[in-house]
Amino acid sequence: MNATASAMRFAAPVDPATLGMTQKVFAFASMCVGMFIALLDIQIVSASLRDIGGGLSAGADETAWVQTSYLIAEIVVIPLSGWLSKVFSTRWLFAASALGFTLASLLCGAAWDIQSMIVFRALQGFLGGSMIPMVFTTAFVFFHNKQRVIAAATIGAIASLAPTLGPTLGGWITDHASWHWLFYVNLVPGMFVAIAVPLLVNIDSHDYSLLRHADYLGMVLLAIFLGCLEYTLEEGPRWNWFSDQTILTTAWLSGLAGVGFVLRSLTYDHPVVDLRALRDRNFALGCLFSFVTGIGLFATIYLTPLFLGRVRGYSALEIGEAIFSTGVFQILTIPLYSFLATRFDLRWIMMAGLALFAVSMWDFTPITHDWSGNELLLPQALRGMAQQLAVPPTVTLTLGGLPPARLKLASGLFNLMRNLGGAIGIAVCATVLNDRTNLHFYRMAEHLNVDNEPMNRWLAQAGAHLAELGSNTTEAGNSALHQLWQLTYREAQTLSYADAFLVIMACFVVATALVPLMRKVAPPAGPSADSH
């Protein structure tokens, strides 16, 4: 009889207000582990794609899908997570998500060719994506007042730190073990989360009746919209955008499905994503800021390793070591943010963070071909500090003023905007790099003609040096011209990176100017009756 009663108590949801602080912290921390590994895996492969491609005998175009497939799957499931957690409960959806992510990680590490890797990475992103927004909603149920500020700071740190550390950790693992361990490292924390969360988190009940009234058409439209959009953004720069028939088709499908999804969500009684929450000014602006910070987080993580790999010729480990300073300075800023957040209006802290991010992008613009970890230290340090000052207050100001009953559905949309910003930011930066590299190359080439005496002297010296090494006159001349072409292309590439950082800076300048439009949020003193 006692065992039966104990089992019933375990199954029934518990009012978070009755839990001790230690219980809440352990429950929240176990969920944060799941969120961390899900976000880490977005970028953990970015510095090791060449190694993965070599191990699976795949070309660069195929290997790029190791990252793209994960992003597409994750971006589709994130906005669905609020509805899914209502159907299956936060506890069991999170546990299933962690278990599925862990098993998919095992399959990724054991992949036998590039096709199997792409499928398993898509499974990994889809099965693990739900963990990210559920941490946001649970934090606002568990914590209140100053505790909520600290919880939001923790979430914000993880949301920006995990993708930042991805290339560093991935490069180190690949260099010291093998690329297989990029995925095997998820096994222990994944299993811990899958076991710990059902034992520690029990804040709501499942409601299978929602399956009868579910907006399945809306889900299909959402999946087509986001999946095709992500494909278009990822593959567009590589295939010259709309000159490619496949890109043109996916763009049209995404646009039509997107319009259909919006109309469906605004007219259906039980939408899968709560677009009506955008009527709240803070939530609408917060989604915009989440979008912009997504651009900053993911585009800079994309640009810096790419520069170090293509221009500097760094290995995966060297890339990780060079960009490690961003994460270090973000961690060092956490105590500062916690101090400021309890004493000053979060809007002005967020404004300072967005402005500092713009300054860090400006500090990237003098970039030259010989920049390494030393030259990158200051702009990356400023970016790390900016991430910690900008992301946590955005979380609190955006979600803190919403009624708890709407929090689950709205949290999915908020997190979607960050990932969508990252996808669009990377696509725009890839296009900038391609177009501006060509432009800078042609402009420099215009001055490299027979009337350019310094160039003629350099070619003569280079040709003479090559002739001394055993080349005949014709071969030496051709080799010298090839070296000149390589030098010109390298400088054109470097200038294009400066242009891309300027584009990101402009986004943050606009976002900074919009911060005063947000209202100050006073979090409720306790949970409302509909919070679980």
N, C-alpha and C positions, 0 to 999 in steps of 0.2 A: 504494500500500500504506500509506504514511504517512497519507494523507488518510483512508483507511478506518479505520485504528487511532484516529486523532484523533476521527473521528465516533463510534466506539464508546465512547471515553472520555467524550465529551460526553453520550452517551445514558445511560450507566450512572450510577446514583446515587453520590454522593460522601459518604464518611464526614465529617460535620461536624467531627469532632475533627482532621482533617487540613487543614482550611482555615485560612488566616491570619486574624488579627483584622480586617484591612482588608477582606478578601473578605466576611467575615460582616457587618460593619457596612454595607457598600454593599448587600448583598443584603437585609438587614433594613430598611434605610432605603427601598429601592425598594418593598418591600411596605407599609411604613408610609404611603407616599404614596397607595397604593391604598386603604388603610383610611381615611385622612383624607378623601378625596373622597367615599367611600361614606357616611361618617358625616355629613359636612358637608351633603350633599344632603338629609338628613332635614329640616333646619331652614332651609336657605338660602332656601326659598320663603315661610317663615312671615310675614316682614315685608312681602312683596310680593304677597300673594294678591289684594288689590284691583286692583293693576296688571295681574296676569295675567287676572283675571276681566274687566276692562275691555277688554283687548286681544283676548280671545276671545269677547266678548259673552256672558258667562256670569254667572249670579246667584251669590250668596254660598254657597248650598247646593251648587251644582255645583262651584264653585271649591274648596271644602273638600276635594273628592276628589283634587285635585292632590297634597295631602299624604297623605291617607288611603290612596290606592292604592299609593303607594310603601311605606308602613309595612306594609300587609298583605302585599305581595309579599316584602319583606325579612324579615319575621318568620317567614314560612313557610320560606324557603330557609336561614336561619341554622342551625337545628338539623340540617339535612340535609348541611351542608358537610363535616362530619367523614367521613361515609360517602362522599361524592362525591370527596373528596381521596384516599381509599384506592383508589377505582376508577380515577381518572384521573391521580393523583399531584398533589402540592401544586403543582409547577411549572406543569403544563399547565392545571389547574383555575383557578389564580390568573390565568394569562395570558388564558384564555378569559373569565373573569369580568371582567377589566379591559377587554378588547376589547369585550365585549357591553355593558358599562356605558357605554363611550365612544360606541358607535354609538347606543345608546338616548338618551344625552344630546343627540346631534346631532338625533335625531328630535324630542325634546321642544322644542328650540329652534325647530324648523321646524313645530311643530304648527299646524294650520289651524283647529281648533275645539276646544271643551272635551272632546269625546268622544275625539278623537285624543290630546290631551294626557294624559288619564287612562290610556289604554292604554299610551302610551309611558312614563309615569311608573311604571306597574306593571312594565313590562319592565325599566326602569332599576333598580328596587329588587330584582327577582328575580335579574337577571344580575349585579348588583354586590354583593349581600349576602354571598356566599361569601368575599369578601376579608377581612371583619372577623374571624371566628374563626380563620382560617388564620394571621394574624399572631401571635396568641397562641401557637398550638402551635409555630410555627417559632421563636419567641423562646426557648422552653424547650428546643428541640433545639440551637440555636446556642450559647446562653450558659449559664454555670454560676457558682455562688457569687456573688461581688459583681457580676459582669457581668450576672447574671440580675436582680439588684435594679435596676440601671440600665435594663435593657431593659424591665422591668415598669413602671418609672417613666415611661418614654417612651410605652409603650402606654397606661397610665392617663391620661397627659396628653392624648394624642390622643383617647381614648375620651370624655373629658369636655370637652375644649377645642373639638373640631370642631363638636359640636352647639351649643355656647355661642356660637361665632363665626358660626354660620350666619346668624342674623338680621342681625347687623352687616354682614357681607360682602354679604349679599343686598340689604340696604337701600342700601348704597353703590353697588353695581353697577346696581341699578334706577334710582337717581337720576342717575347719571352716564352710563349707556348706555341699556339697555332691559332688560325682563324676559327677553328671549331669551338674554342673556348670562349669566343665572343657570345655564344649561346649557352654553353654549359654552365657559365657563371650564374645563370638565372635559376638553376635547378634547386639549390638549397633555399634561397630567399623565397622563391615561388611556392615551394612546398610548405615553408613556414607560414606564409600568408594564407594559403589554402586551409591550413589546420587552425591557425590562431583566430582568424576573423569569425568563423562560426561560433567559437567558444566565447569571444569577447564582445562581439557586436550583435545586438539584438534589439533594434530600435523601431522596427515596423513589421507589419504582417504582409504576407503575400495576398494577392487578390486576383485569382485566376479568372474571375468574372470579367475582368478588363479585356480578356482575349476575345470575348463575344462582340464587344463594341469597338475593337481596335481599328484604327485607320490603316488598313493594309495597303490601300491604294497610295496613301500618303507616304508610307514606308518605301514602296517601290519607286515612287517619284523622287523621294529623297536620295535613295541609293543611286539611281541613274544620274541625278543632278550632281551629287558630290563625287561619285566615281568617275564620271566623264569629265567633270571639271578638273579633278586632280590629275587625270591622265593628260588632259589638254595642257595644263600648266607645267607638268613634269616633262612631257615629250615635245611640246611646242618649240622651245629654243633649239632642240636638237635637229628638228625636221623643218625648220624655217616656217613655222606657224602654219598659216592657212594656205600656203602653197602645197601643203601635203593634204591629200584627200581624207585620210584617216583623222587627222587633227581637225579638219573642217567639220567632218561628220560628228565627232565627239563634242565639239564646241556647240553645234546646233542642238544636239541631244541634251546637253547640259542646260542650255538656255531655255529650251521648251519645257524640260522637266522641272527646272527651277521655278518658272512662272506657274506651272501647274501645281507644284508643291505649295507655293505661297498662297494661291487662291484656295486650295483645298484646306490648308491649315487655318485660314481665317474664316472659313465657312462651316467646317465640320465641328460637331459638338464635342468630340473627344480627340483633338489633334495629338499627334505623336510628339510634336515640338511646340512649345508655347510661344508663338510669335507675338501674341498679344502683350506679352511682358515688355515688348519694345515701346509700348506706350509710356512706360515709366522712363522719365528723362535720364535718371541716373543709370538705369539698366542699359538704355540705348547708347549713351555715351561710354559706359563701361565696356560694352561689347566693341565699340570702336577702338577704345584704348587697348583692349585685349588683342584686337586685330593688329594694331600698330606694334605692340610689344612682340607679337608673334613674328612680324616682319623683322624686327630688330634681333630677336633671339636666333631665329633659324637662318636668316639671310647672312648674318655675320659669321655664324658657325659654318655656313656653306662657303663663304668667300675666303676666310682666313686659311683653312686647310688647303683649299684649292690653290691659292697664291703660293703657299709654302711648297706644295707638291709640284705645281707646273713651272713656276718661275725659279724657285730656289732648289728644286729637286730633292726635297726632304723625304725621308722614309716615314712610315707610319708612326714609329716611336718618336722621331724628331719633331714631327708635327704636333703630337700630343704634348711633348715637353714645352714647345714654343707657345702653345695657347693655354697652358695650365694656369697662368696667372689670373685669368678671368675668374675662375672658380675660387681661387684663394682669396681674392679681394672681395668677392661676394660674401663668402663665409665670414670674413673679418667685419663686414658691414652689418651683419645680423644684429649684434648687440646695439649698434648705433641706431638702427631702425626701431628696435624694441624700446629704446630710451625715448626717441622722438615721437613714436606713435602714441604713447600714453600722455604726452604733454602738448602736442600741436595738432592742428586740424589736418586730417589725412589728405585732404585735397592739395594742400600746399607741399606736403612731403612728396606726393605723387608728381606734382608739377616740377619739383626740384629733380626728381628721378628722371622724368622724361627729358627735361632740359639737359641734364648731365649726359644722358644717352646721346643727345644731339651733339654735344661737345665732343664726346668720345669718337663719334663718327667723323667729325671735323678733324680730329687729331690723326685719323687714319689717312687723310687725303694727301699728305706729303710723301706717301709711300714710294720707295724706290726699289729697284731690283735686288738690292743687297740687304733689305730689311730682314732681320731675324728676331729672335726672342728678346734681345735687348731693346731694339727700336719699337717692338710691339708692346713692351711692358706698360708704358703709360696709357695709351689708348685702351688696352685691354683691362687695365686696372680701373680706369674710369667707367668702362662698360660694366664690369662686375659690380661696382658700387651702384651704378645706375639701375641695374636689374633689380637689386634688392630694395632700392628706394621706390621703384615704380610699380613692380608687380604686386606685392602684398596689399598696398592700399587700394589698388584697382579691384582686387578680389573683395575686400571689405565694403568699399563704396558701391560696388555693382550689385552684389548679392545680399549685403547686410540689410538693405531696406525692403527686400521682398517678403511677402507673407510666406511662412514656412510651407504652406500647402502648394505654392507655386515653385518652390525652390528647386525641386528635382528636375522638372522639365526645363526650367530656365538655366540651370547649371550646365546642362548639356549644350545649350546654344552658346553660352559664354565660352566654354572650352573649345567648341567648334570654331569660334571666331579666331582664337589664338592659332590653332593649327592651320586654318584657312589663310590667315595672314602670313604664316610661315611658307605655305605652298605658293602663294602669289608672290611673296617677296623673293623666294628663290628663283621662280620663273622670270620675274622682271630682271633680277640681277644677272641671270644667265643670258638673257637677251641683250642687256646692256654690255656685258663682257664681249659678246659676239660682235654686235654692231659697232661698238666704240673701238674695239681692237682693230677692226678693218679700217675705220675712219682714221684713227691715229696712224696706222701703218701707211696708208696712202698719202697722208699729209707729210709724213717724214720722208717717204719715198720720193716725193716731188722735189725734195732738196738734194737727194742723192743721185746726182747726174754728173756728166763729164766735166761740168764747170765747177764742181765742188773740189777745190784743191786739197783740203784736209782729207777728204774721202779718198782721193787718188793716192795721196801719200800713204794712207793707212793700207790700201789695197796693195801697193807696191811693197811695203814692209812685210805684210802678211804673206804675200806671194813669195818673196825672197826667203822668208823663214821656212815655208813649206818646201821650197826647192832645195834648201840645205838638208831637209829631212829625207830627200830622195825622190820627190815628185818631179815630173817633167814640167816644162813651162806652162803647157795648156792645163794640166791637172792642178797645178799650183794656183793658176788664175781662177779656175772654176771653184776650187775649194775656198779661196779667199772671198769670192762673191757669195758663196753659201754661208760663210761665217758672218758676213755683213748682213745677209738676210736674216739670220738667226738673231743677231744682236738687235736689229730693227724691230723684229717681231716681239722679242722679249720686252723691249721698252714700250711698244704699243700695248702689249698685254698689261704691263704695270700701270700705265696711265688709265686703262679701262677699269682697273680695280678702284682707283681713286674716284672715278666717275660713279661707280656703283655705291660706294660709301656716301657720296654726296646725295644720291637719291634717297638712301635710307635716312640720312640726316634731315632732309626736307620733310619726310613723313613725321618725324618726331618734333620738328618745329611747329607744324600744324597742330599736332596732338597737344603740345604744351599750351598753345594759345587757347585751346578749347576747354581746358581744365576748369576755369572759373565758372563755366556753365553748370557744373555739377552742384547738387545740393549737399549740404552736410548731413551725414547719416548718424543718427543716434540709435544704436542697437537696442532692441528690447531687453528689459531687465530679466526676463525669463522666457521659457518656451511657451508658445501658444498651444491651445488645445488641439490644433490640427497639425502639429509638427511631426507626428508619427502615426 
